[in-house]
Amino acid sequence: MSTSLPDATQVERSDGTIQLAVVKERHFKAPIVLAVLTVLLGAIVLSVPRDGTSTFRLGDPSQSFALPNVALPTAVTCWVLLAVLALLTVWAFWLAWSYRRQPLWLTIAFGILGVFAFLVWAAADGLVPVSSLLFGAVSLSVPLVFGALGGVIGERVGVVNVAIEGQLLLGAFSAALLSSITGNPFVGLIGAMVGGVLVAFVLAAFAIKYLVDQVIVGVVLNVLVTGLTGFLYGALLVPNEQQLNQPERFGRIQIPLLSEIPIIGPVLFNQTFIVYLMFIAVALVAWGLYRTRWGLRLRAVGEHPQAADTVGIKVNTSRFWNVTLAGAIAGIGGAYFTLVSVPQFGKDMTAGLGFIALAAVIFGRWDPIRATLAALLFGFATNLQNLLTVLKTPVPSEFMLMLPYVVTILAVAGFAGQIRGPAASGKPYIKE
């Protein structure tokens, strides 16, 4: 996002006195990204023109009240939306040239209209189920949201949590094993939290007590958990699949009245227990981080541990327990794989989503709400890839597989390149 950050510089007057002057800088990074995206979308529409009608299904079969389908002329709608995107891009350049801050709503509006234009082009003579698209996006984002929350807490307190992938994977394994043995998904959920805590405990011990490089410890833990769960899967779960790898899953809980709201009702209010827990976790972490004594101490330790120590805060103790809490939250994300998404544990089933969660932390500027939105963006891109496959668009299948990761790279590189993380993140604290 474009900013106008005044920098103070000294200017010497003719009479010999020195006065502070303000030097303004123009930042064109975000407008250039918007321009590139507009050009790419225009090139797609020009190179592969599509006619016909694009139909959007707004209703959901589970609702008693269904909205009618919306049919739009493909070519006309695409060109109108491209014109609006071009106007927004020009406006962004004008704001940057005028040393003005680009509002957040402009970027959000550009993203929504750009995705809508692409969907209109892709859905020529096809049908886009809007509720199903959004429902799938939320479902695919759940592990990322929990992982991102764990990453936010860890880095805010000064520890880089690269081990999110290991916490998700061990959480998924523990949830599947305990839920299969007890036949209770809540026991599996607790087991997933314990699995995430174990990984976080090792990370905190080596990074805080023994001052080992946090990134190296995180990478090693990811490799260790991958190998350990792979070995236990082959030696324990495969021979005893019926007894140890058939977990009891959470069912959907439909909230009366709220689930009947058009479009968003089935997406937000006809979900499983873990999804509702995700809503609560995001709200609690966001509120606690900025509105409670715990959040103030956590942020103080991550920004300036020496100052925090002088006012009586035990820096390393605070880091240890908050990293452990982050591991428990990330473990819940791992439970989603085996207690909701897939009926059993599979080898390397997290597929690197822990690193995507870490990217969501950076893109979200170490803020729980922004990190959640970044995770939802990746989930939407992943589900959009699946939809494009069903619609049989002329986009190559290889590109569709790349789509979620391309979106993540563009988001982090294009809009998060100038942000600053917590000052003490990744730096061990040695009390003098």
Sine and cosine of phi, psi and omega as CSV:
sin_phi,cos_phi,sin_psi,cos_psi,sin_omega,cos_omega
0.00,0.00,0.69,-0.72,-0.03,-1.00
-0.91,0.40,0.60,-0.80,0.02,-1.00
-0.70,-0.72,0.31,-0.95,0.14,-0.99
-0.80,-0.60,1.00,-0.10,-0.09,-1.00
-0.98,-0.19,0.94,-0.35,0.00,-1.00
-0.96,0.28,0.74,-0.67,0.07,-1.00
-0.93,-0.36,0.73,-0.68,-0.02,-1.00
-0.99,0.12,0.73,-0.68,0.07,-1.00
-0.68,-0.73,0.38,-0.93,-0.05,-1.00
-1.00,-0.08,0.74,-0.68,0.02,-1.00
-0.84,-0.55,0.80,-0.60,-0.02,-1.00
-1.00,-0.04,0.81,-0.59,0.03,-1.00
-0.98,0.18,0.13,-0.99,0.01,-1.00
-0.92,0.38,-0.47,0.88,0.00,-1.00
-1.00,0.10,0.10,0.99,0.06,-1.00
1.00,-0.07,-0.17,0.99,0.01,-1.00
-0.98,0.19,0.39,-0.92,-0.02,-1.00
-0.91,-0.41,0.76,-0.66,-0.01,-1.00
-0.80,-0.60,0.63,-0.78,0.06,-1.00
-0.98,0.22,0.77,-0.64,0.05,-1.00
-0.89,-0.47,0.40,-0.92,-0.02,-1.00
-0.97,-0.23,0.81,-0.58,0.03,-1.00
-0.96,-0.29,0.86,-0.51,0.00,-1.00
-1.00,-0.06,0.56,-0.83,0.03,-1.00
-0.85,-0.53,0.64,-0.77,0.09,-1.00
-1.00,-0.05,0.70,-0.71,0.02,-1.00
-0.86,-0.51,0.92,-0.40,-0.08,-1.00
-0.95,-0.31,0.21,0.98,-0.09,-1.00
-0.89,0.46,-0.79,0.61,-0.02,-1.00
-0.89,0.45,-0.72,0.70,0.06,-1.00
-0.86,0.51,-0.60,0.80,0.03,-1.00
-0.91,0.42,-0.65,0.76,0.05,-1.00
-0.88,0.47,-0.69,0.72,0.03,-1.00
-0.89,0.46,-0.64,0.76,0.01,-1.00
-0.90,0.43,-0.68,0.74,0.01,-1.00
-0.89,0.46,-0.69,0.72,0.01,-1.00
-0.90,0.44,-0.64,0.77,0.03,-1.00
-0.90,0.44,-0.69,0.73,0.01,-1.00
-0.90,0.44,-0.67,0.74,0.01,-1.00
-0.89,0.45,-0.69,0.72,0.02,-1.00
-0.91,0.42,-0.64,0.76,0.07,-1.00
-0.90,0.44,-0.61,0.80,0.03,-1.00
-0.91,0.42,-0.61,0.80,0.04,-1.00
-0.90,0.43,-0.71,0.71,-0.02,-1.00
-0.92,0.40,-0.61,0.79,0.00,-1.00
-0.96,0.28,-0.69,0.73,-0.08,-1.00
-0.95,0.30,-0.57,0.82,0.01,-1.00
-0.81,-0.58,0.97,0.26,-0.01,-1.00
-0.92,0.38,0.65,-0.76,-0.02,-1.00
-0.76,-0.65,0.73,-0.68,0.03,-1.00
-0.94,-0.33,-0.05,-1.00,0.01,-1.00
0.97,-0.24,-0.41,-0.91,-0.08,-1.00
-0.81,-0.59,0.74,-0.67,0.07,-1.00
-0.98,-0.18,0.84,-0.54,-0.07,-1.00
-0.94,-0.33,0.74,-0.67,0.02,-1.00
-0.90,-0.44,0.85,-0.52,0.03,-1.00
-1.00,-0.03,0.93,-0.38,-0.05,-1.00
-1.00,0.03,-0.41,0.91,-0.03,-1.00
-1.00,0.10,0.10,-0.99,0.02,-1.00
-0.73,-0.68,0.69,-0.73,-0.03,-1.00
-0.86,0.51,-0.43,0.90,-0.04,-1.00
-0.97,0.22,-0.20,0.98,-0.05,-1.00
-1.00,-0.04,0.56,-0.83,0.07,-1.00
-0.97,0.26,-0.45,0.89,0.04,-1.00
-0.91,-0.40,0.86,-0.52,-0.06,-1.00
-0.87,-0.49,0.72,-0.69,0.08,-1.00
-0.97,0.23,0.49,-0.87,0.03,-1.00
-0.95,0.32,0.40,-0.92,0.07,-1.00
-0.92,0.39,0.50,-0.87,0.03,-1.00
-0.92,-0.39,0.87,-0.50,0.01,-1.00
-0.95,-0.32,0.78,-0.63,-0.03,-1.00
-0.81,-0.59,0.62,-0.79,0.11,-0.99
-0.92,0.39,0.82,-0.57,-0.18,-0.98
-0.89,0.46,-0.83,0.55,-0.12,-0.99
-0.89,0.45,-0.75,0.66,-0.04,-1.00
-0.88,0.47,-0.71,0.70,-0.02,-1.00
-0.89,0.46,-0.65,0.76,0.01,-1.00
-0.88,0.48,-0.71,0.70,-0.04,-1.00
-0.94,0.35,-0.58,0.81,0.06,-1.00
-0.90,0.44,-0.71,0.71,0.01,-1.00
-0.91,0.41,-0.61,0.79,0.06,-1.00
-0.89,0.46,-0.62,0.78,0.05,-1.00
-0.90,0.45,-0.67,0.74,0.03,-1.00
-0.90,0.43,-0.66,0.75,0.04,-1.00
-0.89,0.46,-0.64,0.77,0.04,-1.00
-0.89,0.45,-0.66,0.75,0.03,-1.00
-0.90,0.43,-0.66,0.75,0.05,-1.00
-0.90,0.44,-0.61,0.79,0.03,-1.00
-0.91,0.42,-0.70,0.71,0.04,-1.00
-0.87,0.49,-0.67,0.74,0.04,-1.00
-0.87,0.49,-0.66,0.75,0.02,-1.00
-0.89,0.46,-0.65,0.76,0.05,-1.00
-0.91,0.42,-0.65,0.76,0.01,-1.00
-0.90,0.44,-0.66,0.75,0.04,-1.00
-0.89,0.46,-0.68,0.74,0.02,-1.00
-0.91,0.42,-0.65,0.76,0.01,-1.00
-0.91,0.40,-0.50,0.87,-0.02,-1.00
-1.00,0.01,0.18,0.98,-0.01,-1.00
0.87,0.49,0.55,0.83,-0.02,-1.00
-0.94,-0.34,0.45,-0.89,-0.02,-1.00
-0.98,0.21,0.75,-0.66,0.04,-1.00
-0.97,0.23,0.85,-0.53,-0.04,-1.00
-0.92,0.40,0.50,-0.86,-0.02,-1.00
-0.90,0.44,-0.56,0.83,-0.04,-1.00
-0.90,0.43,-0.47,0.88,0.02,-1.00
-0.91,0.40,-0.69,0.72,0.04,-1.00
-0.90,0.43,-0.67,0.74,0.01,-1.00
-0.90,0.43,-0.70,0.71,0.02,-1.00
-0.88,0.47,-0.66,0.75,0.04,-1.00
-0.88,0.48,-0.69,0.72,-0.01,-1.00
-0.90,0.44,-0.69,0.72,-0.01,-1.00
-0.91,0.42,-0.72,0.69,-0.01,-1.00
-0.92,0.39,-0.60,0.80,0.04,-1.00
-0.90,0.43,-0.70,0.72,0.05,-1.00
-0.90,0.43,-0.65,0.76,0.01,-1.00
-0.89,0.45,-0.67,0.74,0.04,-1.00
-0.88,0.47,-0.67,0.75,0.02,-1.00
-0.91,0.41,-0.63,0.78,0.03,-1.00
-0.91,0.41,-0.64,0.77,0.04,-1.00
-0.88,0.48,-0.69,0.72,0.03,-1.00
-0.90,0.43,-0.69,0.73,-0.06,-1.00
-0.95,0.32,-0.47,0.88,-0.11,-0.99
-1.00,-0.10,0.41,0.91,0.04,-1.00
-0.85,0.52,0.84,-0.54,-0.05,-1.00
0.85,0.53,0.50,0.86,0.03,-1.00
-0.71,-0.70,-0.04,-1.00,-0.06,-1.00
-0.81,-0.59,0.76,-0.65,0.05,-1.00
-0.93,-0.36,0.94,-0.33,0.07,-1.00
-0.98,0.19,0.98,-0.21,-0.13,-0.99
-0.89,0.45,-0.74,0.67,-0.01,-1.00
-0.88,0.47,-0.67,0.74,0.02,-1.00
-0.91,0.42,-0.60,0.80,0.03,-1.00
-0.90,0.44,-0.72,0.70,0.00,-1.00
-0.95,0.33,-0.61,0.79,0.03,-1.00
-0.88,0.47,-0.71,0.71,0.04,-1.00
-0.90,0.44,-0.60,0.80,0.02,-1.00
-0.89,0.45,-0.70,0.72,0.03,-1.00
-0.90,0.43,-0.69,0.73,-0.03,-1.00
-0.89,0.46,-0.68,0.73,-0.01,-1.00
-0.95,0.30,-0.31,0.95,-0.06,-1.00
-1.00,0.00,-0.24,0.97,-0.12,-0.99
-0.84,0.54,-0.79,0.61,0.04,-1.00
-0.87,0.49,-0.57,0.82,0.00,-1.00
-0.92,0.40,-0.63,0.77,-0.01,-1.00
-0.90,0.44,-0.74,0.67,0.03,-1.00
-0.89,0.45,-0.67,0.75,0.05,-1.00
-0.90,0.45,-0.65,0.76,0.02,-1.00
-0.91,0.41,-0.64,0.77,0.06,-1.00
-0.88,0.48,-0.68,0.73,0.08,-1.00
-0.89,0.46,-0.63,0.77,0.04,-1.00
-0.91,0.41,-0.63,0.77,0.02,-1.00
-0.89,0.46,-0.74,0.67,-0.01,-1.00
-0.89,0.46,-0.70,0.72,-0.02,-1.00
-0.89,0.46,-0.74,0.68,-0.05,-1.00
-0.96,0.27,-0.53,0.85,0.06,-1.00
-0.89,0.45,-0.49,0.87,0.01,-1.00
-1.00,-0.04,-0.06,1.00,0.11,-0.99
0.96,-0.29,0.18,0.98,-0.01,-1.00
-0.85,-0.52,0.84,-0.54,0.03,-1.00
-0.97,0.25,0.90,-0.43,-0.09,-1.00
-1.00,-0.09,0.98,0.20,0.07,-1.00
-0.98,0.21,-0.24,0.97,-0.06,-1.00
-0.99,0.10,0.31,0.95,0.02,-1.00
-0.85,0.52,-0.64,0.77,0.02,-1.00
-0.85,0.52,-0.71,0.71,0.03,-1.00
-0.91,0.41,-0.59,0.81,0.02,-1.00
-0.92,0.39,-0.66,0.75,0.07,-1.00
-0.89,0.45,-0.70,0.71,-0.08,-1.00
-0.93,0.37,-0.73,0.69,0.02,-1.00
-0.93,0.37,-0.55,0.84,0.09,-1.00
-0.89,0.45,-0.67,0.74,0.03,-1.00
-0.90,0.44,-0.67,0.74,0.01,-1.00
-0.91,0.42,-0.73,0.68,-0.03,-1.00
-0.90,0.44,-0.64,0.77,0.00,-1.00
-0.90,0.44,-0.70,0.72,0.00,-1.00
-0.90,0.43,-0.68,0.74,-0.05,-1.00
-0.92,0.40,-0.78,0.63,-0.07,-1.00
-0.95,0.32,-0.60,0.80,0.05,-1.00
-0.92,0.40,-0.57,0.82,0.04,-1.00
-0.93,0.36,-0.64,0.77,-0.04,-1.00
-0.94,0.33,-0.69,0.73,-0.10,-1.00
-1.00,-0.05,-0.34,0.94,-0.08,-1.00
0.95,0.32,0.34,0.94,-0.05,-1.00
-0.79,-0.61,0.89,-0.46,-0.03,-1.00
-0.92,0.39,-0.45,0.89,0.01,-1.00
-0.93,0.36,-0.57,0.82,0.10,-1.00
-0.91,0.42,-0.64,0.76,0.08,-1.00
-0.88,0.47,-0.61,0.79,0.03,-1.00
-0.90,0.43,-0.69,0.72,0.05,-1.00
-0.89,0.45,-0.65,0.76,0.05,-1.00
-0.88,0.47,-0.61,0.79,0.05,-1.00
-0.90,0.44,-0.64,0.77,0.05,-1.00
-0.90,0.43,-0.64,0.76,0.03,-1.00
-0.90,0.43,-0.65,0.76,0.04,-1.00
-0.88,0.48,-0.69,0.72,0.06,-1.00
-0.90,0.44,-0.60,0.80,0.02,-1.00
-0.90,0.43,-0.64,0.77,0.00,-1.00
-0.87,0.49,-0.71,0.71,0.03,-1.00
-0.91,0.43,-0.69,0.72,0.00,-1.00
-0.91,0.42,-0.57,0.82,0.02,-1.00
-0.88,0.48,-0.72,0.70,0.02,-1.00
-0.91,0.42,-0.67,0.74,0.05,-1.00
-0.86,0.51,-0.73,0.68,-0.02,-1.00
-0.91,0.41,-0.65,0.76,-0.02,-1.00
-0.88,0.47,-0.75,0.67,-0.03,-1.00
-0.96,0.29,-0.62,0.79,-0.07,-1.00
-0.98,0.21,-0.59,0.81,-0.11,-0.99
-1.00,-0.10,-0.73,0.68,-0.07,-1.00
-0.99,0.16,-0.72,0.69,-0.09,-1.00
-0.99,-0.17,0.03,1.00,0.15,-0.99
0.86,0.51,0.53,0.85,0.07,-1.00
-0.98,0.20,0.54,-0.84,0.00,-1.00
-0.81,0.59,0.81,-0.59,-0.14,-0.99
-0.92,0.40,-0.61,0.79,0.00,-1.00
-0.91,0.41,-0.68,0.73,0.01,-1.00
-0.90,0.44,-0.69,0.72,0.02,-1.00
-0.87,0.49,-0.68,0.73,0.00,-1.00
-0.88,0.47,-0.69,0.72,0.01,-1.00
-0.90,0.43,-0.69,0.73,0.01,-1.00
-0.88,0.47,-0.66,0.75,0.02,-1.00
-0.90,0.43,-0.63,0.78,0.05,-1.00
-0.87,0.49,-0.70,0.71,0.02,-1.00
-0.91,0.41,-0.66,0.75,0.00,-1.00
-0.89,0.47,-0.75,0.67,-0.03,-1.00
-0.91,0.41,-0.62,0.78,0.04,-1.00
-0.87,0.49,-0.73,0.69,0.03,-1.00
-0.92,0.38,-0.65,0.76,-0.03,-1.00
-0.92,0.40,-0.75,0.66,0.01,-1.00
-0.92,0.40,-0.56,0.83,0.06,-1.00
-0.90,0.43,-0.66,0.75,0.04,-1.00
-0.92,0.40,-0.73,0.68,-0.01,-1.00
-0.91,0.41,-0.54,0.84,0.05,-1.00
-0.89,0.45,-0.71,0.70,-0.01,-1.00
-0.96,0.28,-0.58,0.81,-0.08,-1.00
-1.00,0.01,-0.45,0.89,-0.12,-0.99
-0.91,-0.43,-0.76,0.65,-0.13,-0.99
-0.98,0.19,-0.66,0.75,-0.04,-1.00
-0.89,0.46,-0.73,0.68,0.01,-1.00
-0.94,0.34,-0.37,0.93,-0.04,-1.00
-0.83,-0.56,0.76,0.65,-0.12,-0.99
-0.88,0.47,-0.68,0.73,-0.05,-1.00
-0.91,0.41,-0.56,0.83,-0.05,-1.00
-1.00,0.00,-0.55,0.83,-0.18,-0.98
-0.89,-0.46,-0.14,0.99,-0.06,-1.00
-0.69,-0.72,0.64,0.77,0.12,-0.99
-0.77,-0.64,0.94,0.33,-0.13,-0.99
-0.94,0.34,0.51,-0.86,0.13,-0.99
-0.97,0.23,0.81,-0.58,-0.12,-0.99
-0.98,-0.18,0.39,-0.92,0.10,-0.99
-0.97,0.26,0.69,-0.73,0.09,-1.00
-1.00,-0.08,0.20,-0.98,0.02,-1.00
-0.96,0.29,0.59,-0.80,0.06,-1.00
-0.89,-0.46,0.94,-0.34,-0.03,-1.00
-1.00,0.00,0.83,-0.56,0.02,-1.00
-1.00,0.03,0.86,-0.51,-0.03,-1.00
-0.86,0.52,0.50,-0.86,0.01,-1.00
0.93,0.37,-0.82,0.57,-0.03,-1.00
-0.89,0.45,-0.56,0.83,0.01,-1.00
-0.94,0.34,-0.23,0.97,0.01,-1.00
-1.00,0.02,-0.07,1.00,0.04,-1.00
-0.90,0.44,0.76,-0.65,-0.02,-1.00
-0.85,0.53,0.64,-0.77,0.09,-1.00
0.94,0.35,-0.90,0.44,-0.12,-0.99
-1.00,0.09,-0.31,0.95,-0.02,-1.00
-0.85,0.53,-0.83,0.56,0.02,-1.00
-0.91,0.42,-0.41,0.91,-0.05,-1.00
-0.97,0.26,-0.68,0.73,-0.12,-0.99
-0.97,-0.22,-0.44,0.90,-0.18,-0.98
-0.85,-0.52,0.35,0.94,0.15,-0.99
-0.69,-0.72,0.87,0.49,-0.13,-0.99
-0.83,-0.56,-0.01,-1.00,0.02,-1.00
-1.00,0.02,0.14,-0.99,-0.02,-1.00
-0.86,0.52,-0.64,0.76,-0.04,-1.00
-0.91,0.41,-0.58,0.81,0.03,-1.00
-0.92,0.39,-0.69,0.72,0.08,-1.00
-0.89,0.46,-0.60,0.80,0.07,-1.00
-0.90,0.44,-0.56,0.83,0.06,-1.00
-0.90,0.45,-0.71,0.71,0.05,-1.00
-0.84,0.54,-0.70,0.71,-0.01,-1.00
-0.92,0.40,-0.67,0.74,-0.03,-1.00
-0.89,0.45,-0.69,0.72,0.02,-1.00
-0.88,0.48,-0.71,0.71,0.00,-1.00
-0.90,0.43,-0.69,0.73,-0.03,-1.00
-0.92,0.39,-0.69,0.72,0.00,-1.00
-0.91,0.41,-0.67,0.74,0.02,-1.00
-0.89,0.45,-0.68,0.73,0.03,-1.00
-0.93,0.36,-0.71,0.70,-0.04,-1.00
-0.92,0.40,-0.55,0.83,-0.07,-1.00
-0.93,0.36,-0.53,0.85,-0.09,-1.00
-0.90,-0.43,-0.19,0.98,-0.13,-0.99
-0.85,-0.52,0.03,1.00,-0.06,-1.00
-0.80,-0.60,0.27,-0.96,0.05,-1.00
-0.89,0.45,-0.61,0.79,0.04,-1.00
-0.85,0.52,-0.72,0.69,-0.01,-1.00
-0.91,0.41,-0.61,0.79,0.02,-1.00
-0.90,0.44,-0.70,0.71,0.03,-1.00
-0.90,0.43,-0.66,0.75,-0.01,-1.00
-0.87,0.49,-0.74,0.68,-0.01,-1.00
-0.93,0.38,-0.56,0.83,0.04,-1.00
-0.91,0.42,-0.66,0.75,0.02,-1.00
-0.91,0.42,-0.60,0.80,-0.01,-1.00
-0.98,0.21,-0.41,0.91,-0.02,-1.00
-1.00,-0.07,-0.73,0.68,-0.07,-1.00
-0.55,-0.83,0.99,0.12,-0.07,-1.00
-0.89,0.46,-0.54,0.84,0.02,-1.00
-0.89,0.46,-0.71,0.71,0.03,-1.00
-0.91,0.41,-0.63,0.78,0.04,-1.00
-0.89,0.46,-0.62,0.79,0.01,-1.00
-0.91,0.41,-0.59,0.80,-0.03,-1.00
-0.92,0.38,-0.40,0.92,0.02,-1.00
-0.99,-0.12,0.20,0.98,0.12,-0.99
0.99,-0.12,0.11,0.99,0.02,-1.00
-0.99,0.13,0.80,-0.60,0.05,-1.00
-0.98,0.20,0.98,-0.19,-0.18,-0.98
-0.88,0.47,-0.82,0.57,-0.08,-1.00
-0.92,0.39,-0.59,0.81,0.06,-1.00
-0.90,0.44,-0.69,0.72,0.03,-1.00
-0.89,0.46,-0.67,0.74,0.03,-1.00
-0.89,0.45,-0.67,0.74,-0.05,-1.00
-0.88,0.48,-0.78,0.62,-0.08,-1.00
-0.95,0.31,-0.54,0.84,0.03,-1.00
-0.96,0.29,-0.57,0.82,0.11,-0.99
-0.91,0.42,-0.61,0.79,0.07,-1.00
-0.89,0.45,-0.69,0.73,0.07,-1.00
-0.87,0.49,-0.66,0.75,0.04,-1.00
-0.87,0.49,-0.62,0.78,0.04,-1.00
-0.91,0.42,-0.62,0.78,0.03,-1.00
-0.90,0.43,-0.66,0.75,0.02,-1.00
-0.91,0.41,-0.69,0.72,0.03,-1.00
-0.90,0.44,-0.57,0.82,0.04,-1.00
-0.87,0.49,-0.57,0.82,0.06,-1.00
-0.88,0.48,-0.62,0.79,0.07,-1.00
-0.88,0.48,-0.60,0.80,0.07,-1.00
-0.91,0.40,-0.57,0.82,0.02,-1.00
-0.88,0.47,-0.47,0.88,-0.02,-1.00
-0.89,0.46,-0.54,0.84,-0.02,-1.00
-0.88,0.48,-0.72,0.69,-0.14,-0.99
-0.99,-0.16,-0.34,0.94,-0.02,-1.00
-0.99,-0.17,-0.15,0.99,0.01,-1.00
-0.71,-0.71,-0.84,0.55,-0.18,-0.98
-0.96,0.29,-0.82,0.57,-0.08,-1.00
-0.88,-0.48,0.66,-0.76,-0.08,-1.00
-0.96,0.28,-0.02,1.00,0.02,-1.00
-0.36,-0.93,0.26,-0.96,0.01,-1.00
-0.98,0.19,0.64,-0.77,0.07,-1.00
-0.80,-0.60,0.46,-0.89,-0.02,-1.00
-0.89,0.46,0.76,-0.65,0.02,-1.00
0.80,0.61,0.66,0.75,-0.11,-0.99
-0.96,0.27,-0.30,0.95,0.04,-1.00
-0.96,0.29,-0.41,0.91,0.16,-0.99
0.82,0.58,0.64,0.77,0.08,-1.00
0.98,0.20,0.21,0.98,-0.02,-1.00
-0.92,0.39,-0.37,0.93,0.06,-1.00
-0.88,0.47,-0.59,0.81,0.03,-1.00
-0.95,0.30,-0.55,0.84,0.11,-0.99
-0.91,0.42,-0.63,0.78,0.07,-1.00
-0.88,0.47,-0.61,0.79,0.06,-1.00
-0.91,0.42,-0.63,0.78,0.08,-1.00
-0.90,0.43,-0.59,0.81,0.05,-1.00
-0.90,0.43,-0.56,0.83,0.06,-1.00
-0.89,0.46,-0.70,0.71,-0.01,-1.00
-0.93,0.36,-0.73,0.68,0.02,-1.00
-0.88,0.48,-0.57,0.82,0.02,-1.00
-0.99,0.12,0.13,0.99,0.07,-1.00
0.83,0.55,0.62,0.79,0.08,-1.00
0.85,0.52,0.52,0.85,0.04,-1.00
-0.89,-0.45,0.73,-0.68,-0.08,-1.00
-0.88,0.48,-0.64,0.77,-0.02,-1.00
-0.93,0.36,-0.74,0.67,0.01,-1.00
-0.90,0.43,-0.63,0.78,0.03,-1.00
-0.91,0.42,-0.60,0.80,0.07,-1.00
-0.89,0.45,-0.69,0.72,0.04,-1.00
-0.89,0.46,-0.62,0.79,0.05,-1.00
-0.90,0.43,-0.65,0.76,0.06,-1.00
-0.90,0.44,-0.64,0.77,0.05,-1.00
-0.90,0.43,-0.55,0.83,0.05,-1.00
-0.89,0.46,-0.70,0.71,0.03,-1.00
-0.91,0.42,-0.66,0.75,0.03,-1.00
-0.88,0.48,-0.65,0.76,0.03,-1.00
-0.91,0.42,-0.67,0.74,0.02,-1.00
-0.89,0.45,-0.63,0.78,0.03,-1.00
-0.90,0.43,-0.71,0.71,0.01,-1.00
-0.94,0.35,-0.52,0.85,0.07,-1.00
-0.90,0.44,-0.60,0.80,0.07,-1.00
-0.86,0.51,-0.69,0.72,0.03,-1.00
-0.90,0.43,-0.64,0.77,0.00,-1.00
-0.91,0.41,-0.66,0.75,0.01,-1.00
-0.89,0.45,-0.55,0.84,0.06,-1.00
-0.91,0.42,-0.65,0.76,0.01,-1.00
-0.93,0.37,-0.64,0.77,-0.01,-1.00
-0.96,0.29,-0.21,0.98,0.02,-1.00
0.84,0.54,0.78,0.62,0.04,-1.00
-0.96,0.28,0.35,-0.94,0.00,-1.00
-0.96,0.28,0.11,0.99,0.04,-1.00
-0.95,0.30,0.75,-0.66,0.00,-1.00
-0.85,0.52,0.59,-0.80,-0.03,-1.00
-0.88,0.47,-0.54,0.84,0.02,-1.00
-0.89,0.46,-0.64,0.77,0.03,-1.00
-0.92,0.40,-0.62,0.79,0.00,-1.00
-0.90,0.43,-0.57,0.82,0.08,-1.00
-0.93,0.38,-0.53,0.85,0.02,-1.00
-0.98,0.20,-0.34,0.94,-0.20,-0.98
-0.79,0.62,-0.77,0.64,-0.02,-1.00
-0.87,0.50,-0.63,0.78,-0.04,-1.00
-0.97,0.24,-0.56,0.83,0.09,-1.00
-0.90,0.44,-0.68,0.74,0.04,-1.00
-0.87,0.49,-0.67,0.74,0.00,-1.00
-0.90,0.44,-0.69,0.72,0.00,-1.00
-0.90,0.43,-0.70,0.71,0.01,-1.00
-0.89,0.46,-0.64,0.77,-0.01,-1.00
-0.91,0.42,-0.74,0.67,-0.04,-1.00
-0.93,0.37,-0.72,0.70,-0.05,-1.00
-0.97,0.26,-0.57,0.82,-0.09,-1.00
-1.00,0.09,-0.56,0.83,-0.12,-0.99
-0.87,-0.50,-0.19,0.98,-0.05,-1.00
-0.88,-0.48,0.25,0.97,-0.08,-1.00
-0.96,0.29,-0.43,0.90,-0.09,-1.00
-0.98,-0.20,0.06,1.00,-0.05,-1.00
-0.99,0.14,0.35,-0.94,0.00,-1.00
-0.87,-0.48,0.76,-0.65,0.02,-1.00
-0.99,0.14,-0.04,-1.00,0.06,-1.00
-0.82,0.57,0.70,-0.72,-0.15,-0.99
-0.87,0.49,-0.59,0.81,-0.06,-1.00
-0.99,-0.15,0.19,0.98,-0.02,-1.00
-0.91,0.41,0.79,-0.61,0.00,-1.00
0.99,0.11,-0.01,1.00,-0.04,-1.00
-0.96,-0.29,0.88,-0.48,0.02,-1.00
-0.92,0.38,0.49,-0.87,0.01,-1.00
-0.94,-0.33,0.84,-0.54,0.05,-1.00
-0.91,-0.41,0.91,-0.41,-0.02,-1.00
-0.95,0.32,0.80,-0.60,-0.03,-1.00
-1.00,0.06,0.00,0.00,0.00,0.00
